[in-house]
């Protein structure tokens, strides 16, 4: 395994590729393994953070849309704020 840099063409089947990946990880030193795990976790954290930020922005935009409709219908500012969880300043800007 230590002499193989990449999998030969005749072994490029899903089962062999998975086995090759397992053997490649098994051949790593502890430092290399820890480093690859850190890289994997860092990537996961970046994706999770971006997803969470996107969700928060989407929820905020949806609350603004709802508040805009409520304001058009003449509902009191306090009631709009209570149901949308937006600040009075945000609602007044609409």
C-alpha positions as YAML, in Angstrom:
chain: A
units: angstrom
residues:
- id: 1
  name: UNK
  ca: [0.00, 0.00, 0.00]
- id: 2
  name: UNK
  ca: [2.80, 2.41, 0.81]
- id: 3
  name: UNK
  ca: [4.14, 2.12, -2.76]
- id: 4
  name: UNK
  ca: [0.82, 2.91, -4.48]
- id: 5
  name: UNK
  ca: [0.23, 6.60, -5.17]
- id: 6
  name: UNK
  ca: [-3.10, 6.10, -6.91]
- id: 7
  name: UNK
  ca: [-5.42, 3.24, -7.64]
- id: 8
  name: UNK
  ca: [-4.71, 1.37, -10.92]
- id: 9
  name: UNK
  ca: [-7.36, 1.75, -13.65]
- id: 10
  name: UNK
  ca: [-8.43, -1.91, -13.54]
- id: 11
  name: UNK
  ca: [-9.28, -1.53, -9.82]
- id: 12
  name: UNK
  ca: [-11.38, 1.62, -10.16]
- id: 13
  name: UNK
  ca: [-14.59, 0.09, -8.95]
- id: 14
  name: UNK
  ca: [-16.55, 1.47, -6.00]
- id: 15
  name: UNK
  ca: [-15.61, -1.34, -3.58]
- id: 16
  name: UNK
  ca: [-11.92, -1.11, -4.42]
- id: 17
  name: UNK
  ca: [-11.93, 2.67, -4.20]
- id: 18
  name: UNK
  ca: [-13.48, 2.51, -0.74]
- id: 19
  name: UNK
  ca: [-10.94, -0.09, 0.34]
- id: 20
  name: UNK
  ca: [-8.12, 2.06, -1.06]
- id: 21
  name: UNK
  ca: [-9.37, 5.10, 0.89]
- id: 22
  name: UNK
  ca: [-9.54, 3.07, 4.11]
- id: 23
  name: UNK
  ca: [-6.02, 1.74, 3.60]
- id: 24
  name: UNK
  ca: [-4.76, 5.24, 2.80]
- id: 25
  name: UNK
  ca: [-6.16, 6.56, 6.10]
- id: 26
  name: UNK
  ca: [-4.77, 3.56, 7.97]
- id: 27
  name: UNK
  ca: [-1.31, 4.35, 6.63]
- id: 28
  name: UNK
  ca: [-1.33, 7.89, 8.06]
- id: 29
  name: UNK
  ca: [0.62, 8.98, 11.10]
- id: 30
  name: UNK
  ca: [-1.29, 10.23, 14.15]
- id: 31
  name: UNK
  ca: [-0.44, 13.84, 13.26]
- id: 32
  name: UNK
  ca: [-1.62, 13.40, 9.67]
- id: 33
  name: UNK
  ca: [-4.84, 11.77, 10.87]
- id: 34
  name: UNK
  ca: [-5.52, 14.52, 13.42]
- id: 35
  name: UNK
  ca: [-4.82, 17.13, 10.77]
- id: 36
  name: UNK
  ca: [-7.24, 15.54, 8.30]
- id: 37
  name: UNK
  ca: [-9.94, 15.34, 10.98]
- id: 38
  name: UNK
  ca: [-9.41, 19.00, 11.88]
- id: 39
  name: UNK
  ca: [-9.71, 19.94, 8.21]
- id: 40
  name: UNK
  ca: [-12.95, 17.93, 7.92]
- id: 41
  name: UNK
  ca: [-14.42, 19.49, 11.07]
- id: 42
  name: UNK
  ca: [-13.41, 23.00, 10.01]
- id: 43
  name: UNK
  ca: [-15.15, 22.53, 6.67]
- id: 44
  name: UNK
  ca: [-18.28, 21.22, 8.39]
- id: 45
  name: UNK
  ca: [-18.31, 24.20, 10.75]
- id: 46
  name: UNK
  ca: [-18.00, 26.66, 7.85]
- id: 47
  name: UNK
  ca: [-20.91, 25.03, 6.03]
- id: 48
  name: UNK
  ca: [-23.05, 24.87, 9.18]
- id: 49
  name: UNK
  ca: [-22.34, 28.52, 9.99]
- id: 50
  name: UNK
  ca: [-23.20, 29.65, 6.45]
- id: 51
  name: UNK
  ca: [-26.42, 27.63, 6.53]
- id: 52
  name: UNK
  ca: [-27.39, 29.11, 9.89]
- id: 53
  name: UNK
  ca: [-26.65, 32.65, 8.70]
- id: 54
  name: UNK
  ca: [-28.77, 32.06, 5.60]
- id: 55
  name: UNK
  ca: [-31.64, 30.77, 7.69]
- id: 56
  name: UNK
  ca: [-31.50, 33.78, 10.00]
- id: 57
  name: UNK
  ca: [-31.48, 36.21, 7.08]
- id: 58
  name: UNK
  ca: [-34.39, 34.37, 5.50]
- id: 59
  name: UNK
  ca: [-36.39, 34.45, 8.73]
- id: 60
  name: UNK
  ca: [-35.67, 38.17, 9.15]
- id: 61
  name: UNK
  ca: [-36.79, 38.90, 5.58]
- id: 62
  name: UNK
  ca: [-39.97, 36.86, 6.12]
- id: 63
  name: UNK
  ca: [-40.70, 38.78, 9.35]
- id: 64
  name: UNK
  ca: [-40.24, 42.07, 7.46]
- id: 65
  name: UNK
  ca: [-42.66, 40.93, 4.75]
- id: 66
  name: UNK
  ca: [-45.26, 39.96, 7.36]
- id: 67
  name: UNK
  ca: [-44.77, 43.23, 9.25]
- id: 68
  name: UNK
  ca: [-45.16, 45.20, 6.02]
- id: 69
  name: UNK
  ca: [-48.52, 43.51, 5.34]
- id: 70
  name: UNK
  ca: [-49.67, 44.03, 8.93]
- id: 71
  name: UNK
  ca: [-48.71, 47.69, 8.75]
- id: 72
  name: UNK
  ca: [-50.68, 48.09, 5.50]
- id: 73
  name: UNK
  ca: [-53.72, 46.66, 7.29]
- id: 74
  name: UNK
  ca: [-53.34, 49.33, 9.99]
- id: 75
  name: UNK
  ca: [-52.43, 47.06, 12.91]
- id: 76
  name: UNK
  ca: [-50.82, 48.76, 15.93]
- id: 77
  name: UNK
  ca: [-47.01, 48.86, 16.13]
- id: 78
  name: UNK
  ca: [-46.99, 46.94, 19.44]
- id: 79
  name: UNK
  ca: [-49.01, 44.10, 17.97]
- id: 80
  name: UNK
  ca: [-46.81, 43.89, 14.86]
- id: 81
  name: UNK
  ca: [-43.72, 43.80, 17.05]
- id: 82
  name: UNK
  ca: [-45.23, 41.10, 19.28]
- id: 83
  name: UNK
  ca: [-46.07, 38.74, 16.41]
- id: 84
  name: UNK
  ca: [-43.00, 39.32, 14.22]
- id: 85
  name: UNK
  ca: [-40.41, 39.75, 17.00]
- id: 86
  name: UNK
  ca: [-39.07, 42.81, 15.14]
- id: 87
  name: UNK
  ca: [-38.05, 45.99, 16.90]
- id: 88
  name: UNK
  ca: [-40.22, 49.08, 16.69]
- id: 89
  name: UNK
  ca: [-37.43, 50.83, 14.76]
- id: 90
  name: UNK
  ca: [-37.39, 48.10, 12.09]
- id: 91
  name: UNK
  ca: [-41.16, 48.28, 11.72]
- id: 92
  name: UNK
  ca: [-41.21, 52.08, 11.50]
- id: 93
  name: UNK
  ca: [-38.68, 51.95, 8.63]
- id: 94
  name: UNK
  ca: [-41.13, 49.95, 6.51]
...
